[in-house]
Amino acid sequence: MKKDLFSRLTVLIILIAVFLLSVVFRLFSLQIVQGQDYAEASMKRLVKTIPLKAQRGDILDRYGRLIVSSQLTYNLEITQYKKDKKWVNDTVYNLILLMEKENQEYMENLPVSEIPYSYNVSEEEVKSYLKKMNLSEALSAKECVEALTERYGISDEIPEKYHRKVIAVRAEMELREFSQNNSFVFAENVNMNVVTVIKENDRSYPGVNVMTSYERLYPEKVSPHVLGRVGLIYKEEYDELKDLGYGFTDIIGKEGIEKVFDLELKGKDGVLKVEQNELGKITGTEVLKNTVPGSDIILTLDLDLQKKAEEALERVILELGQTISDIGGGAITVVDIHTGEILAMASYPDYDIETFQKDYNDNYKNPLKPFWNRAISGTYEPGSTFKILTSLAVLEEGISTPEELIYDQGKYTFYKDYQPNCHVYPGNHGYVNVSDAIKVSCNYYFYETGRLLGIEKLNEYAKKVGLGEYTGIEISGEEKGIVAGPEYREKIDSVWYPGDTLQASIGQSDNLFTPLQLSNYIATVVNGGTRYEAHLLYKIKDYATGDVKEVQPKAVETISIKPENYKAIMEGMRSVTEDGTASNVFQDFPIPVGGKTGTAEVPGTNNGLFVAFAPYDNPKIAISVVVEHSAHGNSIAPIARDVIEEYFKNETLELPADYEKFQIK
């Protein structure tokens, strides 16, 4: 019995010993042999999918020459791996220190300067920002900083001089709804030093990951007002666009072509599966769905012509500025008269898209307003360039004929209470017909014929040629302009007097038009009476299919101009450059040009205007130039001359080898 019990006990002890040894062995295996593997596995605690950003499409000129492209870059994103104010603040603070050391920019838009605090944007923008942040609009800059410092729990462990910087980022994170589901893009396009530091110091930057993206490249520094810029989507934009597939970290077009054709340019994002550890670090990735790059946008612009337009506009303005103290900005537009295609469009001064954020305050405070696209947003009295329209209307309505002579008496005395002078008074031009009147810009002739025509008919023709009408250009910011007349005066609670018709007939009074409208109007006249919708889009090339969609010219108005009237107007404009008010500019110029100078009375030095077309015997392009406070149109005609010379040099332009890829098969 005892022996039997002892045997059983021995077996039990042996079993227990074997069990304990197996447990010890298992623990040894788990902790020592396979410890690293299980440690890594334990860190892979979160698996989720995020968008894989598509490469944005290129923007090219009409000949396939690259204007805007994209390249791969690295962004820093903060992922919320725990809800703790101190962690977020410390992470942001440490990232700011790193960015300052590497001289890199990061995401923040707090409209407050460094100590001593003050607002650095307009009052309207300050109120808008405070409202978005649910703060009182009455707060001073210092009070704004104090309120946000308290909101985000910024401790004394962070030096006071960094409080403003940290809360600026925290505020941006709040506006972008930073959460476990929404990462925050702290910095875009960081350098490799930053990437290396983040990757080699996981525990120093918890929740911070390096993600690939694309940045815009500008191989040609042209057309910022046309191209526009891109930037991180705002909450308001996201709310509006999310149903179209936009994400909270998308880069989208903010202005210009980038904005108008954002859907075509952005492409289709893919899907990336990511694994994250307990520190919010990405430990593994897998592409679940590939991206589809965006379509290429081919513009109507001629890159060489655009460069020349910008160069000539700037050069002449700077030269005039040496003698005219209040010289302002200006604009030039060039259109194809048979299609409405915009071949060049420049506004001076402009800005650098690549340094938009860095230069924002300086440009914002610049009295010449570099962000303002004068070509479509600036409205100007047309001055004597309007006389082409008056000539067309009085001839087509039979008020006058090409041969009829009117004697310029110097002072126009039809009305007893209003008697304006011709610009050569006390001299006069003697007998002039319509061609002569255009050549010498005879006010008297247009006073008389304009009065007989009447303001209603004059405005009817103004509308037909597109003055005071939207041109159709795709980018935003276009002003409609003003056509002088009783209708407009009624809108402003004023009265239209008979004498106002005289001033309207020579392009003064309330008339205000954009440079693009002036180009389009001249194009309509010189092509024989067809007004085309102005446009910048030439073609769209789909990346996925290779298909090319081409934009067709769109005629929006037609005037059946009688041949004899057309001939008289064209001869008048030709004589302006041969022996008229712009003859000195085009003397010995090999290309026959028609044109019309204009001077608009404004406070200070008068504005100068010049419209032109070329070549005279077979018109192809129409041009308008406006320069603020340049005294008269003759002084800025050299801008048009240089552009015309460039255009006809480029008529024999050899197309790029890959041009065929943009053609419809």
Secondary structure, DSSP 8 states (H G I E B T S, - for coil): -HHHHHHHHHHHHHHHHHHHHHHHHHHHIIIIISHHHHHHHHH--EEEEEEE------EE-TTS-EEEEEEEEEEEEE---S--HHHHHHHHHHHHHHHHHTT--------B-SSS--B-S-HHHHHHHHHHTT--TT--HHHHHHHHHHHTT--TTS-GGGHHHHHHHHHHHHHTT-SSSS-EEEESS--HHHHHHHHH-GGGSTTEEEEEEEEEE-SS---HHHH--EEE--HHHHHHHGGGT--TT-EEE-SHHHHHTHHHHH-B-EEEEEEE-TTS-EEEEEEEE--B---EEEES--HHHHHHHHHHHHHHHHHHHTT-TT---EEEEEEETTT-BEEEEEEES---GGGHHHHHHHHHH-TT-TT--HHHH--B--GGGGHHHHHHHHHHTTSS-SS--EEE-SB--SSSS---B-TTTTS--EEE-HHHHHHHT-HHHHHHHHHHH-HHHHHHHHHHTTTTS----SSS-----B--SHHHHHHTT----HHHHHHHHTT-TT-BB-HHHHHHHHHHHHTTSEEE--B-EEEEE-TTT--EEE----EEEE----HHHHHHHHHHHHHHHHTSTTHHHHTT-SS--EEEEEEE--SSS-EEEEEEEE-TTS--EEEEEEETT-SSGGGTHHHHHHHHHHHHHGGG----TTGGGGS--
